[in-house]
Amino acid sequence: STPSVVCGGGMAADAAQDQGPEDVGSYLREISEVNGAALASAACARALDAASTFSARSHFAIPPHRPSAASDGGGGEAEPSVYLTGHSLGLQPRSAQGAVMCELTKWAERGVAGHFEGELPWASCEEAVVPLLGELVGAADATLEVAAMNSLTVNLHLLMAAFYRPSAGRAGILIEAGAFPSDRYAVASQVRHHGHDPAEWLTEVAPREESGLLSTHDLLAAIDTLQDSLALVLLGGANYLTGQVLDMEAIARGVRRINSSRAARSEPPILLGLDLAHAAGNVPLSLHDWGVDFAAWCTYKYLNAGAGCLGAIFVH
């Protein structure tokens, strides 16, 4: 049977799965050198596939690719796609159709009783995934800290409605430049909802020009500099455009340090929220231990749950 949770975007070979970033980099370079193939080449990708003793590929339905009429004269046999868009919609697990048919059969045979009967009663079905989600994001007590509900942007609005509490002279929200567009729209609309102008109260920290990547130092320096006017920090754990994974642990530690100084002066804390749409199921997370205040994510990308599937939240 298919594993209950299979995360797209894992390590290329199981030998590298439990290693840190530097070890993984060394492993990839070694495969490249041994095979005399450039790291970004198809030959190196095939070598990585051959070196791995585990592949989740067979557990997923791979959409066929048909060569265009212009390139093959109008015919062409379908072949498996090279699917690199799991950051938009994860592939369908082969077990999904059977799972859905099971519920459709229950609906046909039991009607309204399906709310309360069977292996997965519909009235409480979202509770079944909470322990799995809690493990993925590093909750200490999933039943207390995690809920499966709504969609990502709805959840971001609900979390900001609860935790973004601007006051006179302190209405700022800090995000990263290049945040997912709907995140920026949501943040700006929350600022406007409270009667403030995003042009004045929404700060975007830009990537460094030489690398095109965000700097942990720059983010924390901006938070420190603006702390008296900031009410909230909301960052994407992994950037959808560059693939950069923020050092979420270091950022949370830095915000806690700033808040400790603020507490000593009887000043309110700056809350830290994360959008984990491209991080949940893709990179290791320890939200509780890191001290992140809240987070939200979807399940249709690296959790392969299907378009429109439930989002989820974490509240420390």
N, C-alpha and C positions, 0 to 999 in steps of 0.2 A: 504494500500500500504506500501511497505517497506520504512523505513526512507532513505533519500537521502545519508546520511553518517552514517554508522554503523562501529564503530571501534572495531576490535578484541582486546582482552586483557584488557577489562575494569574491574572495581571493581566487586568483586563476588556478592555483594549485594548492592542495591541502597541506603541503609541506610548509607553506608560508602563512597559513591561516592564523596561527597563534603568535606570530611575530609582530614586532613593532615596525613602524614605517621605514626605518633605516635598514632593518633586516630584509623587509620585503623588497626594497630598492636593490639591495645587494643580490638577492635571489634572482630578480628579473634581469639584472645586468649579467649575472653568471649564465643564465639560460641563453641570453642574446649572444654572448661571447663564445660559448661552447658550440653553438649551432651556426656561428658565423652569419647571423641574421640581425639586421637593424631592429631595435626594440619596437619600433612602430610598424614593422612589416608584417605581412600575412604569414611569412615563413616563421617568424618568431611566435606569432599567435598559435600556429599549428604545433610548434615545439612545446609551448606551455600546455596546450591541451594534452599532448602525448605524455608529458611529465606528471600530470595529475592522475591520481588513483580514484578520484571521485568527480563526477560531473552531474549537475542537477538538470542538464539539458533535456534528458529523456523524460523528465517529469512534467514538461511543459509543451503545449501546442505551439509550434513555430510556424508563423504565417508563411505561405509559399511566396516565392518571388518569381515573376515571369518576366523574362527579358522583353524589352520594348520591341514593337514591330519594326522600328527604324534600325535596330541593331541586329535583328535575326531574320529579317525577311518576312516577318508576319507570323511565324509559328513560335516555337520555343516551348520546351518542357519546363514545368514549374520545378523550382529547386528551393530548399530551405533558405529563408532570409538570414542575413547577418543582422540580428535585431539589437540595435543600440539605442532604443528609445524607451527603455524601462523607466527612465526618469520622467516620462510623460504618462505611459500606461504599461504596467507590468504584464508579462505574458500570462495566458490562462493556464493554470495548473490542470493537468489531465484529469485530476480527480474532481474538478469543479462540476462537470456536467452530472456526474453521478450524485453528488451532494445536493445539487439543485433539484434533480428529478426525485430524490427521496422526499424533499419537502413538498413538491407538487403532488406526489402520490399521497402524502399525508393529508394535504388539503382536500384532495378528491375523496379520500376514504373516511376522513374524520370531520371535515368542515370546521365549525367553530371550536370543536374540542381540541383541535391542533394547538390552540393557544396554551393549553395546559397539559397536553399529553405527548408522549413520544420521547425520544432521546434528547430532543432540543425543543422544548416548549417555546412557542413564539413570544409569549408574553414576557419572557425573561431571557430571550436568546442572546441579547448583547452581553449578559453577565458571563457567558461561557468564554468570551475572548479576553476579558479583563486580565486574568492571570497571565495569559500569553503576552499581552501588550505590556503589562507591568514588568515582565522579565526582559522584554526588548529594550525598554527605555530606562531600566534601572530604578524602579520604584521600590521603596522599602516595604510598603503595604499596599498592594495593588487595589484591594477593595476600598481603601481609604483615599488613595492618591490618583487613581486612574478611572476614567469613564469612557465608554465607547458611545459616541452620539454625533448626530448632525453631520455637517461637512466642515472642511478646514476653515474656510473664511467665516462661516457662521460662528464656529468655535472661537476664532480669534476675536470677533466682535464681542461675544459673551464674556470672554476672559478680560478684554479691555474694559468692558462695562463694569466689571467687578473690581479690577485692579488699577485702572488709570483714573486717578482722582486728582485732577489738576486744581491748583489754588492760585491765588493772586501772586504773580511773579514766578510761578512754578508750574508751568503747563507743558514743558518740553517733552518730546519723545525723540529718542535717538535710534536710528536704523542704519543699516549699511547701504551705501550707494550701490545700485544694481540689484536691489532686493526684488523678489518676484513681484511683478506689477500689481497683482491683486492684494498683496500685503501692503504695498505703499498706499493703494487706494483706501484700504480699510483703516490704516493708521491716520491718513489725512482726514477721512470722514469722522473719525472719533475726535480729532482736534477741533474740527468745525462744529461737531455736535455740542461741544462744551463752550462754544462761542469764541473760539480762538482762530487765528489765521495760520495755516500750515507754513506759509512763507516765513513766518516769524518763529514758530514753535516746533517745526519739524527739522531735525538735524540729520544729514546724511554724511557718514564718514566714507571718504573715497578710498579706493585701492591705491597702492603706491604705483607711480607711473612706470618705474623700471621693471616691476614684476607683474603688474596687473592684478595683484592679490591684496587682500585686506591684511593689515598688520594688527596683531593683538595689542602691541604697544600703542599704536595710533588709536585704537578703539578705547582702551582704558584711559589714555591721556585725554581724549575728548570727554569721556564720562567724568573724569576728575575735574577738568576745567569747567565743565558746564553743570556740575553737581547741584548748585544752588537753584538752577532753573529747570532741572530735569525731574520728571515724575516717573518716567518709564524708559526702559531700554528693551527693544524688541529686535532680535537678530535671527537670521536664517542659519541653522546649524551647518548646512552644506549648501553651497551656492549652486543654483540650477544651471547657471551659464558657464561658470569656470570649473565647477567640480571641487572648488576649495572647501575643505572641512575646517571650520573655525576651531580654535583651541577653546572649546566651550568650558572645560574645567578651569583653565587659567583665567578666562574672562569672568566666570562666576566667582572665583577666588578674589579677583581684583575688585569686583563690585562689593563683595562682602567686606573687604578691607576698607573701602570708602565708606560703606554704611556703618562700620564700627566707629569710625571717627565721627560720623554724623550723629550717631546715637550718644556719644560722649558729650555732644553739644546740644542734646535734646532736639535734634532735627530729624524729620521724617526720612525713611529710607528710600532709595531708588530701587524699584522692582525690576527684576530681570526676567523676560519672557523669551522663548525660543519657538521659531517655526521649524519643525523637524520633518517637513514634507519630503525632503530629499536625504534625510539622515536616518529616520526610523527604518530599521530592517537593513540598513546599508552600512552603518558604522557603529561601533560599540558606544553605548550611552549609559551613564550612571547619574541620572538627574537628581535623585535624592541625595546621594553622597556629595555631588558637586554643589548642592545648595541652590539649584535653579528654582525660581519662584513658581513659574508655570510654563507650560508648553502645549503645543497643539500639532497634530500631524494628520495626514490622510493615509489610506491603506491601499490605494489602487496603483501605487508606483512600485516601490521595492518590497511591498508586502503582497503584491499580486492578487488583491482581493476583488478586482473587477471595477469597472467604471461605476461611479455612484455609490460605492460601498461606504459604510460608516467611517467617519473621522473619529478622532479620539483626543482626549486632553489629559494632562498631568497637572496637579496642583500640589505643591509641597505641603 
